[in-house]
Amino acid sequence: MTDYYSKYLDLIHSEKNNYGGAGFMFYENINNNIFFLLGVNNNKKRELGIFGGAREKKDKSPLYTAVREIFEELFNVSISSLDLFIDRIQKKIDDYSIIEKIFVKNNNEVCYIANINILNLFIDHLIYTECKWSFKDKHEWTEYKNNIHMFINDRILKTNQTIKNGLNEVKKVYLLKWSEINNSINMNVPILINKKEYYIKSNLNKYLHDNIIIDIINKKN
């Protein structure tokens, strides 16, 4: 581990048991342009944000909270085998395939920064271990394996699906260029997607403040 990563990872250890929420920020580097995967709230506000949420009593760690929220918000399923899956993800953190960063603002919140290809692990778990899926029938879910962009395109709720028990919170997801996100935050202007205006959620700014995450991703790539 380099001193560069140590500087950020060392912030985590004293805060882990006092965290208030956790989530994932997925990115992709396309021709030296950074893109982030953001979800649209299932409401009339058309707000874009990362995937995560508040700590629940049953959550054993920030990673437990973050992984649970990914299955609920991004894949729109509740699973029963979180402990088994978390062991797999923890190995990715330990070998620095995932970058971990903590933000202390109002509540202690942990953000796991990962390339979108890590989502193949989630899909694999849903297909072969949990046997749960949404947005497509069972036999079609294997098409998503190693084809995250197909999943992103298909990942949309039906219009009659309402928020309930942690599910249906995200209507659709988009892979958006960092320059557009940054401009939207700094200028307080909407992002135009398919001729519709979408606003960046105010709390997303704290995850991207001072471009720290961008610096880390550029170092890693």
FIBA-161523 format. One record per residue (C-alpha): x, y, z. Coordinates in steps of 0.02 Angstrom, whole numbers, plus 50000, padded with zeros to 5 digits. Layout:
<sites>
XYZ...
</sites>
This chain:
<sites>
500005000050000500685017049953500785032150067499495040349954498175027449997498705026550180498305044950199496475041550164496265023850229496965028550399495485040250425494315025450434494895014650577494435025850724492715029650653492075012550597490985008750746490185026050749489645027650569487925034250525487775028150347488705020150203488625017750016489535014449854490145026249720490435016849557491535024249422492195019949250493675026849156493255028548971494645035948863495345045149015493645052449056492915047949226491075042949230490025039849386488515028549402487075038349478485275033949515483695044249491482555045349643480865037349619479925053549645479475069049548481065078649591482195070349461483685070249580485285060649546486335052749683487475038349730486885022049807486855021249996485875024850151485755025850339486385012650458485055000550521485084991350687485434974650601486954981550507488594974750573489804986650487489895000750358490204987550224488644978050279487604994050263488364998650095488144981450018486354979950083485944996850006486684991749837485604976249828484084986449880484355002349780485294996749625484664978849604483004981849693483044965649794483234960949977484394946150003484644933850146486474929450117487344946050150488694938850263489254926650129489334940149997490224952650109491654940450132491934941249943491864960149936493014961950086494384952949990494244966349855494464979749987495944970750063496854969749896496374987849853495254983249707494034994449799494585011049874493815015550040493565033450099492675040450251491815057350260491415065250427490035077950401488515078950514488565059850528490065048850497489785041350326490845028550235490955028450047491685013649951492375018849781492405004849653492525002149466490814997149396491534980349346491394975249529489524974349497489844957749410490094950349584488384956649638487564949649481488464933049501487824931849680486044935549629486064922449491486974907949573486784910349762485264920749802484224916549647483394933649646483234945949504482204960349439481994970349278482154954349175481624936349187482764923449269483484916049110483924933349044484934938649196486454929049136486554941748994487084954749122488614944749177490124954349112488954966449023488634980249150488124992649016486684981448965486114980849145486234999849158485145001849003483834989449066483814995249245482155004849257480625002849367478865001149305477835016949329476715009049461478115003349576478135013649737479425014649876479165001050006480294991950131481884999550059481474994549880480935004649727481905019749788482875021849625481905023249463483325022549336485225023649329486415033249218488275033249187488725051849183490345060849144491205069049293491375085749202489475086749184489205082049367490505094649425489755108449319488015104549385488625105549565489675121249545488435130949438486865123949520486155119449350485275103449293486035089649190485095086749028484735068348992483615063448848482955081348844482455080649028483245090549169483995081549319484775089449473486205082649576485675078749755486425091249876487265077849982488225071249831489335086649842490095080650005490675064649920491545074349784492165089449879493885095949835493985082849697494815070849819493955055749742494455061149567496265062549623496215045049699495425037349544496685045749429498095039149537497365021649531497125021949343
</sites>
